[in-house]
Each structure stands twice: as structure tokens, then as C-alpha cells.
Amino acid sequence: MPFDEARVRAALAAAFPALPVGRCRFAGEGCDSSVWSVDGALLCRFPKRPAVAQALAREIALLPLLASQLPLLIPRLTHRAPAGSPTDPALPFVGYPPIPGVPLDTALGWPEIAPPLLASLGALLQALDDFSVGCRRGGRGDRWLVRVA
């Protein structure tokens, strides 16, 4: 954990003064971002480096397009701060409600869930391929490529 709760609270208060923050806890991190949970109702993701912030800008543009095309829940970014991340004050950060579910490796271990889950994954992969074909053929995805490239 590269920073503490006080820095997260300060970043949230500065970026979103109307956001009530009760419980604030570290939820996890990877190579690129740290994630904190706010009252169990909002996940805030803080990029660790400028290159990750650039990828986040593309993600912000792409997620609404994917949400309208894919057969699964996509994070709905309800909070966007252009700067003020506790990792680096120059970096942006986002917040979104958590998506309910269980980790894939857990679900695959449940015999009653695995077959329909695998069918759903197949439908997702087909929809994702259809989306990328639309990008190549001048569909909705092309607007995303132009907007954020």
C-alpha cells in the first residue's frame, strides 16, 4: 500500500467535496493502480504513473461504448477527478460503484455455475469481436479511436 487513508480522504475531499466519506479502506492494487473502497459503495482507482493515467483517459472514453455493446456489466464511472491522486497530485483518478459477483476462478469451481458461465463468456467474446470488427469497418468504435487516439 503506497499511501495511507488520510491521503485518500484528502484527495476525495478536494475532488468531490459533496461526497460523504465514512468508511475508507484499501481494496487492492496491481502494477498500475491502487484501489480504495469508500463505504462499500464506491471504488476509487488511483493510477501510479503518468502512462497509466493516459490509458485511463482512453478507458473513460471506451467504457460507455462497451457498456452499450457487451452482454455484461461494465464499470460506470460516476466520479472523475482530472487531478489530485494521492499517488501523484498531477494524476487523475476515477470512482465507480462496484460490480456484484465473485472472482472467475471461484465461480469455475462451482459445478452448477460453470456451464452457464462458460456460455456467457463465449457470448462476451463474440460481442467483443463484433465490437472490434465494427471498429475496423467504421462502426461506433471508430469514433472512439478518433476521439482518444
N, C-alpha and C positions, 0 to 999 in steps of 0.2 A: 504494500500500500504506500504509494509515493507521497501522499499528503493526508492531513487529518480532517476530521469532521468540521472543525472550526473554519478551515479554508473553504470547504464545500458550502457550508452555511453562508459564509460571507459572499461567495460567488453567486449563490442563488438569490440572496437578498439584494445584491447590486443589480442583477439582471432582471429579476422578477419580483419587485417589491410587494406586489399584491399576493404572491404565493405563500400560503401558510405552510410553514415547515415545522412539523412536530418531530417525529422520529426520523433520523437520518442515519443510514448505515451503509457501510461498504458492501457491495454486492459481488464484486469480482473485477478481474482485469485480464487483459491479454497483452500482446506486444504493442498494440496501437492505442488502446483506450482503457480508461478506468471507468467503472460504473458504480453509481451510488443509488440506493433506493430511498425515496422520500415518502414516508408514511405508507409504504407498501403500495402506493397508488401511482407513483411516477418513477421511472428510471432515468437517471441523468448520466449521459455519456460524455466523458471529457477526453478529447484527443491528447496524445502525449507529445506529438511533434507537428510542425507545420505541414509536412507532406500528408499526414493523416487528416488534418483539417481541410486540405484541398479535396481529398477523397470524400470527406463528409459533405462538402458542398455539392458534389455530384450525387451523392446518396440522397440528399434533401430534395434534389430535382427529380430523381428517378423513382423514389418510393411511391408517390401518388400515382404515377403511371402504372407501376407494377400492381398496386392495390386494386386498380380497376380491371386488370387483366388476368390475375392469377387466382386460383381456387384455394387460397389460404389467407389467414390474417397476416397483414403487413403492419409493421410499426407505424403509428400515426403520430408524427412529430408535432406535439402540441405546444412545445416550448423551444424557442430558438434564440440563442444569445450570440450576437455577432463577435463578441469578445468577452474576456473575463474569466476564462477557465482557470481553475486552481493549479493546473499543470503549467500553464504559461498564460499570463493575463492577455496576451495578444491573440490567443486562440479562441475560436468559437466553441460552443457546446450546445447539446440538444437534450430535451426531455420528452418522454413519451410514456403512456400507460403500458404496463406490462401485458404481454400476450399470455393468456392462460394455456397451460399444457404441462407436459412432462418431457424431459430430455429424450431424444430419439433412442439412445442406447437403452434406456429404461423401458420405453414402450415396446421395443422389439422383443424384449424378454417376456412380454405378456402374450400368451398364445391366442387369446381371444381378440387382441388388438392388432397383432402383426399383419394378418392378411388384408384387412381393410386399410391399414396404414400403408402397406406397400402399394395397394391400388391407388391410394391418394397421392403417394409420391410419384407414381407413374403419370397421373393426370397433371401434377405440378410440372414435371419435366417436359411434358408435351406442351403445356401452356407457355412455359418459359422459352421453349424452342420456337413456338409460334410467334412469341413477342420478338425474339431476336430476328426471325425471318421478316417480320414487319419492319424492323429497323433497316434491314438490308434492302427492302423493296420500297422504301419511302413511306412507311406507315407511321403510326404515332411515335414510335421510338426515335425516328429521325429528328423530330423536333427536340427531343431530349438531347440527342448528340450535338445538335447545333447550339442549343441553349447553354450547355455546361462544358463543352469541349474547349 
